[in-house]
């Protein structure tokens, strides 16, 4: 048996033991609040959580008392009220970050979610969607081509990067690369949501305006 195969066996055994402990620890959690921290920076708080080892899924109840599931691979840690955090994440070939690095990356996403609100993009996207649809329409261009401008504007923000000067990162985290990367990842997702929403609203306004004005 090679050292590599032995290491993989030990690693798999440790994972099973940790998951078994989690399963036993949270199997009947009905009263205490449990916080599940996900790798994308989202936090799930629930009063009921169970782990199923057969399908590697966590089952929980949301605020509407409906059952939901989380894949184990998406969970960074689980914390029961007033108890220590239990880390489930471990580095692999897909996410080679250490536990400390991943925690910084997640903190960056959490901070961006709470503080990055590109409302100006929402407003400009509405304007571009409206004008980019209505002006070509007024020139007799069909609906498909009239939608090109707002679609192109949205596409620019899908593939475009974020300028460093637009990042609002705490001073004490300005030199933490994983934190900055997590912030950028979440900020880019939020930027796309704002732009896509604005473009959709603007395009809808343009279509409705054209319908009432030119027909």
N, CA and C of each residue as an Amber inpcrd file, in Angstrom:
protein
   645
   0.8530000  -1.1980000   0.0000000   0.0000000   0.0000000   0.0000000
   0.8900000   1.2500000   0.0000000   0.6220000   2.1270000  -0.9390000
   1.4290000   3.3400000  -1.0470000   1.0310000   4.3510000   0.0220000
   1.9270000   5.3280000   0.2470000   1.6490000   6.3840000   1.2280000
   0.4480000   7.2100000   0.7910000   0.3460000   7.4380000  -0.5270000
  -0.7640000   8.2330000  -1.0560000  -2.1110000   7.5700000  -0.7990000
  -2.2000000   6.2700000  -1.0640000  -3.4650000   5.5550000  -0.8500000
  -3.8080000   5.4820000   0.6290000  -2.7710000   5.3160000   1.4770000
  -3.0040000   5.2840000   2.9200000  -3.5270000   6.6220000   3.4140000
  -2.9630000   7.7020000   2.8710000  -3.4050000   9.0460000   3.2560000
  -4.8580000   9.2760000   2.8560000  -5.2310000   8.7700000   1.6710000
  -6.6200000   8.9200000   1.2110000  -7.5790000   8.1380000   2.0990000
  -7.1590000   6.9480000   2.5370000  -8.0080000   6.1380000   3.4190000
  -8.2130000   6.8380000   4.7580000  -7.1110000   7.3830000   5.3070000
  -7.1970000   8.1000000   6.5870000  -8.0790000   9.3310000   6.4480000
  -7.9190000  10.0640000   5.3410000  -8.7130000  11.2650000   5.0940000
 -10.1970000  10.9310000   5.0200000 -10.5280000   9.8590000   4.2850000
 -11.9270000   9.4420000   4.1550000 -12.5050000   9.0220000   5.5030000
 -11.6920000   8.3340000   6.3110000 -12.1550000   7.8960000   7.6290000
 -12.4300000   9.0850000   8.5410000 -11.5440000  10.0790000   8.4880000
 -11.7330000  11.2810000   9.3080000 -13.0120000  12.0070000   8.9060000
 -13.2580000  12.1170000   7.5910000 -14.4730000  12.7820000   7.1040000
 -15.7160000  12.0670000   7.6180000 -15.6970000  10.7440000   7.5780000
 -16.8600000   9.9760000   8.0420000 -17.0930000  10.1760000   9.5330000
 -16.0110000  10.2230000  10.2830000 -16.1370000  10.4240000  11.7320000
 -16.7260000  11.8000000  12.0300000 -16.2140000  12.8320000  11.3250000
 -16.7140000  14.2010000  11.5340000 -18.1880000  14.2900000  11.1950000
 -18.5760000  13.7020000  10.0530000 -19.9740000  13.7500000   9.6360000
 -20.8680000  12.9600000  10.5930000 -20.3370000  11.8640000  11.1140000
 -21.1040000  11.0890000  12.0870000 -21.3470000  11.9100000  13.3440000
 -20.3270000  12.6350000  13.7870000 -20.4660000  13.4980000  14.9680000
 -21.4970000  14.5900000  14.7070000 -21.4290000  15.1700000  13.4990000
 -22.4060000  16.2090000  13.1400000 -23.8030000  15.6250000  13.1290000
 -23.9310000  14.4530000  12.5290000 -25.2370000  13.7920000  12.4570000
 -25.8070000  13.5290000  13.8470000 -24.9640000  13.0270000  14.7440000
 -25.4200000  12.7320000  16.1070000 -25.7070000  14.0140000  16.8820000
 -24.8750000  15.0380000  16.6230000 -24.9800000  16.2800000  17.3870000
 -26.2410000  17.0580000  17.0340000 -26.6200000  17.0050000  15.7430000
 -27.7420000  17.8170000  15.2910000 -28.9910000  17.0120000  14.9550000
 -28.9710000  15.7220000  15.2340000 -30.0810000  14.8620000  14.8170000
 -31.4070000  15.3110000  15.4000000 -31.4040000  15.7340000  16.6380000
 -32.6400000  16.1480000  17.2930000 -32.5870000  17.6010000  17.7470000
 -31.9840000  18.4450000  16.9370000 -31.8800000  19.8720000  17.2670000
 -33.1960000  20.5520000  16.9150000 -34.0090000  20.8120000  17.9230000
 -35.3140000  21.4210000  17.6880000 -35.4780000  22.7640000  18.3780000
 -34.7410000  23.0010000  19.4520000 -34.9270000  24.2280000  20.2080000
 -33.8350000  25.2490000  19.9400000 -32.5790000  24.8120000  19.9160000
 -31.4610000  25.7380000  19.7810000 -31.3190000  26.2260000  18.3450000
 -30.8880000  27.4880000  18.1970000 -30.6220000  28.0290000  16.8820000
 -29.3360000  27.4350000  16.3300000 -29.3620000  27.0470000  15.0740000
 -28.1920000  26.5040000  14.4020000 -27.8680000  27.3910000  13.2110000
 -26.6070000  27.7850000  13.1070000 -26.1730000  28.6250000  11.9830000
 -25.3230000  27.7920000  11.0460000 -25.7400000  27.7490000   9.7850000
 -25.0000000  27.0170000   8.7620000 -24.3480000  28.0430000   7.8340000
 -23.0210000  28.0710000   7.8160000 -22.2790000  29.0060000   6.9770000
 -21.8880000  28.3140000   5.6810000 -22.3500000  28.8760000   4.5490000
 -22.0830000  28.2710000   3.2520000 -20.8480000  28.8800000   2.6050000
 -20.2920000  28.1750000   1.6380000 -19.0790000  28.6300000   0.9710000
 -19.3030000  29.8870000   0.1440000 -20.5550000  30.1660000  -0.2450000
 -20.8250000  31.3670000  -1.0290000 -21.0920000  32.5900000  -0.1600000
 -20.8950000  32.4620000   1.1560000 -21.0700000  33.5940000   2.0510000
 -22.4610000  33.7290000   2.6210000 -23.3990000  32.9270000   2.1680000
 -24.7530000  32.9730000   2.7180000 -24.8060000  32.2140000   4.0440000
 -25.7020000  32.6640000   4.9140000 -25.8510000  32.0490000   6.2310000
 -27.2960000  31.5730000   6.3980000 -27.4610000  30.3390000   6.7880000
 -28.7850000  29.7730000   7.0420000 -28.9260000  29.5820000   8.5420000
 -29.9840000  30.1390000   9.1100000 -30.2680000  29.9700000  10.5350000
 -31.5590000  29.1690000  10.6730000 -31.5060000  28.1270000  11.4550000
 -32.6680000  27.2480000  11.5730000 -32.7620000  26.6720000  12.9820000
 -33.9460000  26.2090000  13.3400000 -34.1650000  25.5230000  14.6140000
 -34.1660000  24.0050000  14.4570000 -34.0590000  23.5580000  13.1960000
 -34.1510000  22.1090000  12.9500000 -33.2040000  21.7400000  11.8260000
 -32.3020000  20.8320000  12.0990000 -31.2980000  20.4270000  11.1160000
 -30.9720000  18.9510000  11.2720000 -30.9400000  18.2350000  10.1710000
 -30.5640000  16.8210000  10.1770000 -29.6240000  16.5420000   9.0030000
 -28.7330000  15.6020000   9.2170000 -27.8250000  15.1830000   8.1470000
 -28.1230000  13.7380000   7.7640000 -28.2360000  13.5020000   6.4530000
 -28.4710000  12.1630000   5.9310000 -27.1920000  11.6810000   5.2640000
 -26.5350000  10.6980000   5.8510000 -25.2580000  10.2170000   5.3310000
 -25.4040000   9.4670000   4.0120000 -26.5990000   8.9740000   3.7160000
 -26.7940000   8.2030000   2.4910000 -26.7280000   9.0770000   1.2450000
 -27.3150000  10.2720000   1.3130000 -27.2860000  11.1600000   0.1500000
 -26.4110000  12.3920000   0.3700000 -25.7120000  12.4400000   1.5120000
 -24.7960000  13.5490000   1.8350000 -25.4960000  14.9030000   1.7670000
 -26.6850000  14.9630000   2.3400000 -27.4640000  16.1940000   2.3390000
 -27.8490000  16.5800000   3.7640000 -27.8560000  17.8830000   4.0140000
 -28.3990000  18.4080000   5.2640000 -29.8280000  18.8540000   4.9920000
 -30.7290000  18.4580000   5.8620000 -32.1280000  18.8660000   5.7640000
 -32.4130000  19.8680000   6.8820000 -33.1310000  20.9390000   6.5320000
 -33.4580000  21.9440000   7.5440000 -34.8120000  22.5610000   7.2380000
 -35.3400000  23.2920000   8.2200000 -36.5900000  24.0180000   8.0470000
 -36.2840000  25.5070000   7.9570000 -36.9080000  26.1770000   6.9640000
 -36.6920000  27.6120000   6.8290000 -37.6820000  28.3840000   7.6930000
 -37.7210000  29.7120000   7.5110000 -38.5910000  30.5570000   8.3320000
 -40.0720000  30.2800000   8.1020000 -40.4020000  29.7170000   6.9310000
 -41.7920000  29.3590000   6.6360000 -42.1130000  27.9270000   7.0530000
 -41.2040000  27.3270000   7.8110000 -41.3760000  25.9610000   8.3080000
 -41.4610000  24.9490000   7.1690000 -40.7730000  25.2530000   6.0550000
 -40.7280000  24.3250000   4.9300000 -39.3640000  23.6500000   4.8890000
 -39.3630000  22.4020000   4.4650000 -38.1270000  21.6450000   4.4200000
 -37.2810000  22.0540000   3.2120000 -36.0020000  22.2150000   3.4470000
 -35.0420000  22.5460000   2.3980000 -33.8060000  21.6680000   2.5790000
 -32.9710000  21.5930000   1.5530000 -31.7690000  20.7650000   1.6310000
 -30.5340000  21.5730000   1.2460000 -29.3970000  21.1420000   1.7740000
 -28.1080000  21.7360000   1.4360000 -27.1340000  20.6050000   1.1550000
 -26.3850000  20.7100000   0.0840000 -25.3460000  19.7140000  -0.1910000
 -24.1820000  19.9110000   0.7650000 -23.6290000  18.8100000   1.2290000
 -22.5250000  18.8800000   2.1870000 -21.3480000  19.6790000   1.6300000
 -21.1070000  19.5470000   0.3200000 -19.9790000  20.2270000  -0.3010000
 -20.1200000  21.7460000  -0.2780000 -21.3380000  22.2390000  -0.0210000
 -21.5710000  23.6850000  -0.0050000 -21.4150000  24.2940000   1.3860000
 -21.2110000  23.4530000   2.3950000 -21.1750000  23.9200000   3.7760000
 -19.7390000  24.1380000   4.2440000 -19.4880000  25.2970000   4.8390000
 -18.1780000  25.5580000   5.4420000 -18.1630000  25.1340000   6.9050000
 -19.1900000  25.5480000   7.6400000 -19.2230000  25.2080000   9.0600000
 -20.6450000  25.2300000   9.5910000 -20.8220000  24.6350000  10.7660000
 -22.1030000  24.6300000  11.4640000 -21.8500000  25.0500000  12.9030000
 -22.6720000  25.9600000  13.3930000 -22.5160000  26.4470000  14.7590000
 -23.8520000  26.4090000  15.4690000 -23.9090000  25.6880000  16.5740000
 -25.1100000  25.7040000  17.3980000 -24.9940000  26.8480000  18.3860000
 -26.1230000  27.4070000  18.7880000 -26.1600000  28.5730000  19.6740000
 -25.2860000  28.3750000  20.9130000 -24.3710000  29.3460000  21.1110000
 -23.4760000  29.3790000  22.2690000 -22.5210000  28.1770000  22.3310000
 -22.2720000  27.5580000  21.1860000 -21.2940000  26.4680000  21.1330000
 -20.2680000  26.7780000  20.0460000 -19.1560000  26.0630000  20.0750000
 -18.0640000  26.3390000  19.1520000 -18.4370000  25.9580000  17.7180000
 -17.7810000  26.6060000  16.7730000 -18.0190000  26.3700000  15.3520000
 -17.4010000  25.0360000  14.9350000 -18.1870000  24.2310000  14.2120000
 -17.6890000  22.9540000  13.7190000 -17.4010000  23.0950000  12.2220000
 -16.1110000  23.0370000  11.8500000 -15.6910000  23.2100000  10.4610000
 -15.8760000  21.9130000   9.6830000 -16.6020000  21.9730000   8.5810000
 -16.7800000  20.8210000   7.7050000 -15.9350000  20.9260000   6.4390000
 -15.5460000  22.1320000   6.1070000 -14.7720000  22.3450000   4.8820000
 -13.3690000  21.7680000   5.0100000 -12.8720000  21.2200000   3.9060000
 -11.4760000  20.8100000   3.8370000 -10.9920000  21.0440000   2.4090000
  -9.7380000  21.4300000   2.2260000  -9.2160000  21.7170000   0.8750000
  -9.2700000  20.4910000  -0.0200000  -9.4830000  20.7330000  -1.3100000
  -9.4300000  19.6600000  -2.2940000  -8.8880000  20.2160000  -3.5980000
  -8.9570000  19.4340000  -4.6560000  -8.4050000  19.8650000  -5.9380000
  -9.1990000  21.0190000  -6.5590000 -10.4710000  21.1300000  -6.2070000
 -11.3110000  22.2000000  -6.7480000 -11.1510000  23.4800000  -5.9400000
 -11.1520000  23.3380000  -4.6160000 -10.9530000  24.4790000  -3.7180000
  -9.7110000  24.2070000  -2.8700000  -8.5500000  24.6150000  -3.3580000
  -7.2990000  24.2990000  -2.6630000  -6.9540000  25.2460000  -1.5170000
  -7.8930000  26.1040000  -1.1370000  -7.6250000  27.0560000  -0.0600000
  -7.5750000  26.3440000   1.2950000  -6.7310000  26.8510000   2.1750000
  -6.7160000  26.3350000   3.5430000  -7.9930000  26.7830000   4.2500000
  -8.2430000  26.2410000   5.4370000  -9.4370000  26.6240000   6.1930000
  -9.4260000  28.1190000   6.5000000  -8.2600000  28.6430000   6.9030000
  -8.1520000  30.0660000   7.2270000  -8.3750000  30.9300000   5.9910000
  -7.8180000  30.5130000   4.8550000  -7.9850000  31.2770000   3.6140000
  -9.4400000  31.2670000   3.1560000 -10.0860000  30.0960000   3.2560000
 -11.4870000  30.0140000   2.8540000 -12.3660000  30.8660000   3.7590000
 -12.0410000  30.9240000   5.0360000 -12.8260000  31.7500000   5.9590000
 -12.7040000  33.2300000   5.5730000 -11.5080000  33.6660000   5.1790000
 -11.3190000  35.0420000   4.7310000 -12.0960000  35.2990000   3.4410000
 -12.0710000  34.3230000   2.5370000 -12.8050000  34.4620000   1.2740000
 -14.3060000  34.6000000   1.5440000 -14.8100000  33.7950000   2.4520000
 -16.2300000  33.8600000   2.8160000 -16.5580000  35.1870000   3.4810000
 -15.6710000  35.6570000   4.3710000 -15.9010000  36.9520000   5.0320000
 -15.9640000  38.0830000   4.0150000 -15.1370000  37.9850000   2.9700000
 -15.1830000  38.9880000   1.9130000 -16.5160000  38.9870000   1.1870000
 -17.0630000  37.8040000   0.9490000 -18.3720000  37.6980000   0.2990000
 -19.4800000  38.2510000   1.2020000 -19.3890000  37.9530000   2.4810000
 -20.3980000  38.4420000   3.4260000 -20.3810000  39.9640000   3.4780000
 -19.1740000  40.5450000   3.5080000 -19.0600000  42.0010000   3.5820000
 -19.6000000  42.6490000   2.3040000 -19.2850000  42.0670000   1.1530000
 -19.7700000  42.6090000  -0.1170000 -21.2960000  42.5410000  -0.2020000
 -21.8540000  41.4460000   0.2810000 -23.3060000  41.2880000   0.2530000
 -23.9990000  42.3670000   1.0810000 -23.3700000  42.7330000   2.1900000
 -23.9720000  43.7270000   3.0880000 -23.6920000  45.1640000   2.6580000
 -22.6130000  45.3900000   1.9110000 -22.1880000  46.7640000   1.6700000
 -22.0900000  47.1750000   0.2040000 -22.0930000  46.2200000  -0.7140000
 -21.9600000  46.5800000  -2.1260000 -23.3420000  46.6780000  -2.7640000
 -23.7800000  47.9140000  -2.9800000 -25.1080000  48.1600000  -3.5620000
 -24.9690000  49.1410000  -4.7310000 -24.7130000  48.6570000  -5.9380000
 -24.5240000  49.5490000  -7.0900000 -25.8520000  50.0760000  -7.6520000
 -26.4900000  50.9490000  -6.8570000 -27.7850000  51.4690000  -7.2840000
 -27.6720000  52.2940000  -8.5690000 -26.5220000  52.9370000  -8.7620000
 -26.3410000  53.7410000  -9.9750000 -26.3930000  52.8620000 -11.2270000
 -25.9260000  51.6180000 -11.1090000 -26.0140000  50.6940000 -12.2310000
 -27.4520000  50.2850000 -12.4950000 -28.2290000  50.1440000 -11.4320000
 -29.6390000  49.8260000 -11.5940000 -30.3360000  50.9310000 -12.3650000
 -30.0490000  52.1900000 -11.9740000 -30.6730000  53.3290000 -12.6440000
 -30.2520000  53.4630000 -14.0920000 -28.9310000  53.3610000 -14.3520000
 -28.4590000  53.5010000 -15.7350000 -28.9450000  52.3460000 -16.6040000
 -29.0990000  51.1740000 -16.0070000 -29.5900000  50.0270000 -16.7790000
 -31.0440000  50.2270000 -17.1990000 -31.8330000  50.8360000 -16.3240000
 -33.2190000  51.1420000 -16.6800000 -33.2500000  52.1300000 -17.8440000
 -32.3910000  53.1430000 -17.7850000 -32.3310000  54.1440000 -18.8530000
 -31.8840000  53.5100000 -20.1690000 -30.8170000  52.7090000 -20.0920000
 -30.3140000  52.0460000 -21.3040000 -31.3590000  51.0830000 -21.8660000
 -32.0230000  50.3470000 -20.9910000 -33.0500000  49.4230000 -21.4500000
 -34.2150000  50.1320000 -22.1240000 -34.6170000  51.2600000 -21.5420000
 -35.7380000  52.0190000 -22.1100000 -35.3570000  52.6800000 -23.4250000
 -34.2610000  53.4610000 -23.3900000 -33.8360000  54.1830000 -24.5870000
 -33.3560000  53.2260000 -25.6810000 -32.6120000  52.1930000 -25.2650000
 -32.0780000  51.2580000 -26.2390000 -33.1470000  50.4540000 -26.9380000
 -34.3100000  50.3620000 -26.3450000 -35.4310000  49.6570000 -26.9660000
 -36.3460000  50.6180000 -27.7120000 -36.6360000  51.7630000 -27.1040000
 -37.6270000  52.6910000 -27.6550000 -37.1110000  53.4310000 -28.8770000
 -35.8680000  53.8910000 -28.8390000 -35.3250000  54.6640000 -29.9660000
 -35.2570000  53.8260000 -31.2450000 -34.6810000  52.6090000 -31.2090000
 -34.7110000  51.7930000 -32.4360000 -36.1330000  51.4640000 -32.8860000
 -37.0220000  51.2300000 -31.9120000 -38.4170000  50.9460000 -32.2500000
 -39.0240000  52.0970000 -33.0400000 -38.7140000  53.3320000 -32.6120000
 -39.2870000  54.5090000 -33.2840000 -38.7840000  54.6440000 -34.7130000
 -37.6600000  53.9800000 -35.0100000 -37.1120000  54.0140000 -36.3570000
 -37.5540000  52.8120000 -37.1960000 -38.4620000  52.0350000 -36.6360000
 -39.0190000  50.9130000 -37.3820000 -38.2160000  49.6270000 -37.2980000
 -37.2660000  49.5620000 -36.3730000 -36.4680000  48.3510000 -36.2160000
 -37.2730000  47.3290000 -35.4100000 -37.2210000  46.0830000 -35.8070000
 -38.0550000  45.0730000 -35.1510000 -37.5980000  44.8010000 -33.7160000
 -38.4280000  44.0720000 -32.9740000 -38.2180000  43.8800000 -31.5480000
 -36.8980000  43.1640000 -31.2510000 -36.5360000  42.1980000 -32.0620000
 -35.3140000  41.4370000 -31.8060000 -34.0870000  42.3410000 -31.8290000
 -33.9710000  43.1650000 -32.8630000 -32.8300000  44.0630000 -32.9770000
 -32.9050000  45.1950000 -31.9600000 -34.1070000  45.5910000 -31.5830000
 -34.2580000  46.6680000 -30.6080000 -33.7600000  46.2480000 -29.2260000
 -33.7190000  44.9530000 -28.9760000 -33.2730000  44.4610000 -27.6810000
 -31.7520000  44.3210000 -27.5930000 -31.0570000  44.5540000 -28.6910000
 -29.6180000  44.3060000 -28.7240000 -28.8470000  45.2100000 -27.7590000
 -29.2090000  46.4870000 -27.7190000 -28.4590000  47.4360000 -26.8830000
 -28.5280000  47.0770000 -25.3970000 -29.7340000  46.8790000 -24.8120000
 -29.7580000  46.4900000 -23.3900000 -29.1080000  45.1390000 -23.1230000
 -29.1810000  44.2040000 -24.0720000 -28.5340000  42.9120000 -23.9040000
 -27.0150000  43.0530000 -23.9170000 -26.5260000  43.8920000 -24.8370000
 -25.0850000  44.1220000 -24.9240000 -24.5830000  44.8260000 -23.6660000
 -25.3690000  45.7500000 -23.1480000 -24.9950000  46.4760000 -21.9340000
 -24.9110000  45.5170000 -20.7480000 -25.8760000  44.6110000 -20.6720000
 -25.8620000  43.6140000 -19.6030000 -24.6830000  42.6670000 -19.7620000
 -24.4260000  42.2470000 -21.0000000 -23.3110000  41.3420000 -21.2620000
 -21.9630000  41.9340000 -20.8880000 -21.8230000  43.2380000 -21.0590000
 -20.5720000  43.9120000 -20.7020000 -20.2660000  43.7200000 -19.2250000
 -21.2890000  43.7740000 -18.3920000 -21.0860000  43.6400000 -16.9520000
 -21.0290000  42.1850000 -16.4970000 -21.3750000  41.2700000 -17.3890000
 -21.2040000  39.8530000 -17.0600000 -19.7380000  39.4710000 -17.1510000
 -19.0860000  39.9280000 -18.2340000 -17.7100000  39.5140000 -18.4980000
 -16.6800000  40.5510000 -18.0470000 -17.1070000  41.7700000 -17.8130000
 -16.1770000  42.8080000 -17.4030000 -15.7360000  42.6660000 -15.9570000
 -14.5260000  43.1160000 -15.6740000 -14.0190000  43.0640000 -14.3130000
 -14.4990000  44.2580000 -13.4960000 -14.1390000  44.2500000 -12.2250000
 -14.4940000  45.3430000 -11.3240000 -13.2560000  46.1940000 -11.0720000
 -13.3740000  47.5000000 -11.2670000 -12.2450000  48.3970000 -11.0490000
 -11.8970000  48.4400000  -9.5600000 -10.5920000  48.3930000  -9.2450000
 -10.1700000  48.4030000  -7.8360000 -10.7130000  49.5890000  -7.0430000
 -10.8540000  50.7480000  -7.6840000 -11.3120000  51.9300000  -6.9680000
 -12.7650000  51.8280000  -6.5370000 -13.5060000  50.8820000  -7.1390000
 -14.9130000  50.7150000  -6.7730000 -15.0890000  49.7660000  -5.5920000
 -14.0060000  49.1310000  -5.1650000 -14.0770000  48.1870000  -4.0510000
 -14.0790000  48.9430000  -2.7240000 -15.0370000  48.6280000  -1.8850000
 -15.1450000  49.2680000  -0.5740000 -14.7770000  48.2270000   0.4780000
 -13.4790000  48.0560000   0.6790000 -12.9800000  47.0090000   1.5670000
 -12.4480000  47.6320000   2.8530000 -12.7320000  47.0340000   4.0110000
 -12.2020000  47.5500000   5.2760000 -10.6790000  47.6850000   5.2260000
 -10.1580000  48.7060000   5.8510000  -8.7240000  48.9890000   5.8030000
  -7.8940000  47.8020000   6.3000000  -8.3520000  47.1670000   7.3740000
  -7.5700000  46.0680000   7.9460000  -7.5910000  44.8130000   7.0770000
  -8.4200000  44.7850000   6.0130000  -8.4810000  43.6340000   5.1110000
  -7.9890000  43.9740000   3.7080000  -7.4770000  45.2030000   3.5350000
  -7.0970000  45.6830000   2.2060000  -5.9770000  44.8560000   1.5820000
  -5.1330000  44.2320000   2.4040000  -4.0130000  43.4460000   1.8990000
  -4.2200000  41.9460000   2.0380000  -5.4140000  41.5360000   2.3880000
  -5.7270000  40.1080000   2.5150000  -6.3040000  39.6330000   1.1810000
  -5.5080000  38.9060000   0.4150000  -5.8820000  38.5560000  -0.9530000
  -7.1580000  37.7090000  -1.0230000  -7.2930000  36.7250000  -0.1500000
  -8.4880000  35.8730000  -0.1810000  -9.7370000  36.6810000   0.1500000
  -9.6100000  37.6180000   1.0840000 -10.7410000  38.4790000   1.4480000
 -11.1520000  39.3160000   0.2410000 -10.1600000  39.9210000  -0.4220000
 -10.4480000  40.7600000  -1.5880000 -11.0510000  39.9430000  -2.7220000
 -10.5490000  38.7200000  -2.9090000 -11.0940000  37.8760000  -3.9630000
 -12.5460000  37.5110000  -3.6780000 -12.8420000  37.1470000  -2.4320000
 -14.2230000  36.8370000  -2.0580000 -15.1370000  38.0300000  -2.2610000
 -14.6400000  39.2190000  -1.9050000 -15.4190000  40.4430000  -2.0950000
 -15.7170000  40.6550000  -3.5830000 -14.7020000  40.4800000  -4.4200000
 -14.8760000  40.6870000  -5.8550000 -15.8680000  39.7020000  -6.4600000
 -15.7860000  38.4410000  -6.0320000 -16.7050000  37.4160000  -6.5450000
 -18.1530000  37.7760000  -6.2410000 -18.4270000  38.1310000  -4.9800000
 -19.7940000  38.4700000  -4.5870000 -20.2320000  39.7860000  -5.2150000
 -19.3240000  40.7630000  -5.2820000 -19.6680000  42.0630000  -5.8710000
 -20.0160000  41.9150000  -7.3430000 -19.2870000  41.0620000  -8.0460000
 -19.5670000  40.8590000  -9.4660000 -20.9420000  40.2170000  -9.6720000
 -21.2920000  39.2720000  -8.8040000 -22.6140000  38.6450000  -8.8980000
 -23.7160000  39.6610000  -8.6250000 -23.5190000  40.4850000  -7.5980000
 -24.5260000  41.4800000  -7.2520000 -24.6340000  42.5370000  -8.3500000
 -23.5070000  42.9080000  -8.9300000 -23.5210000  43.8830000 -10.0140000
 -24.3230000  43.3600000 -11.1960000 -24.1260000  42.0940000 -11.5340000
 -24.8780000  41.5020000 -12.6430000 -26.3860000  41.4960000 -12.3480000
 -26.7530000  41.1640000 -11.1090000 -28.1770000  41.1390000 -10.7370000
 -28.7960000  42.5170000 -10.9040000 -28.0970000  43.5570000 -10.4420000
 -28.6160000  44.9180000 -10.5520000 -28.7500000  45.3330000 -12.0190000
 -27.7330000  45.0330000 -12.8180000 -27.7550000  45.4210000 -14.2280000
 -28.8500000  44.6580000 -14.9840000 -28.9310000  43.3490000 -14.7590000
 -29.9300000  42.5360000 -15.4580000 -31.3460000  42.9690000 -15.0830000
 -31.5620000  43.2520000 -13.7930000 -32.8810000  43.7040000 -13.3470000
 -33.2370000  45.0460000 -13.9710000 -32.2710000  45.9820000 -13.9580000
 -32.5220000  47.3020000 -14.5450000 -32.7950000  47.2190000 -16.0340000
 -32.0100000  46.3910000 -16.7430000 -32.2010000  46.2480000 -18.1840000
 -33.5560000  45.6300000 -18.5000000 -33.9660000  44.6600000 -17.6970000
 -35.2740000  44.0260000 -17.9070000 -36.4060000  45.0310000 -17.6930000
 -36.3070000  45.8080000 -16.6040000 -37.3400000  46.8140000 -16.3220000
 -37.3570000  47.8650000 -17.4260000 -36.1720000  48.3430000 -17.8220000
 -36.1030000  49.3640000 -18.8650000 -36.6400000  48.8740000 -20.1960000
 -36.2740000  47.6520000 -20.5690000 -36.7590000  47.0700000 -21.8230000
 -38.2800000  46.9170000 -21.7970000 -38.8000000  46.4960000 -20.6590000
 -40.2550000  46.3500000 -20.5180000 -40.9540000  47.6990000 -20.6640000
 -40.3600000  48.7250000 -20.0500000 -40.9270000  50.0730000 -20.1720000
 -40.9110000  50.5200000 -21.6310000 -39.7860000  50.2290000 -22.3170000
 -39.6860000  50.6040000 -23.7230000 -40.7300000  49.9160000 -24.5840000
 -40.9170000  48.6210000 -24.3720000 -41.9070000  47.8760000 -25.1480000
 -43.3220000  48.3920000 -24.8860000 -43.6380000  48.6250000 -23.6090000
 -44.9740000  49.1070000 -23.2610000 -45.2210000  50.5000000 -23.8260000
 -44.1840000  51.3660000 -23.7420000 -44.3200000  52.7290000 -24.2640000
 -44.5680000  52.6960000 -25.7630000 -43.8060000  51.8640000 -26.4660000
 -43.9720000  51.7620000 -27.8970000 -45.3720000  51.2480000 -28.2490000
 -45.8310000  50.2540000 -27.4870000 -47.1440000  49.6660000 -27.7580000
 -48.2410000  50.7040000 -27.6660000 -48.1920000  51.5560000 -26.6030000
 -49.2370000  52.5560000 -26.3910000 -49.0630000  53.7730000 -27.3000000
 -47.8050000  54.1070000 -27.6350000 -47.5730000  55.3290000 -28.3810000
 -47.6470000  55.1360000 -29.8820000 -47.1700000  54.0090000 -30.3710000
 -47.0610000  53.8090000 -31.8190000 -48.1260000  52.8770000 -32.3890000
 -48.9730000  52.3840000 -31.5320000 -50.0650000  51.5290000 -32.0280000
 -51.3860000  52.1200000 -31.5660000
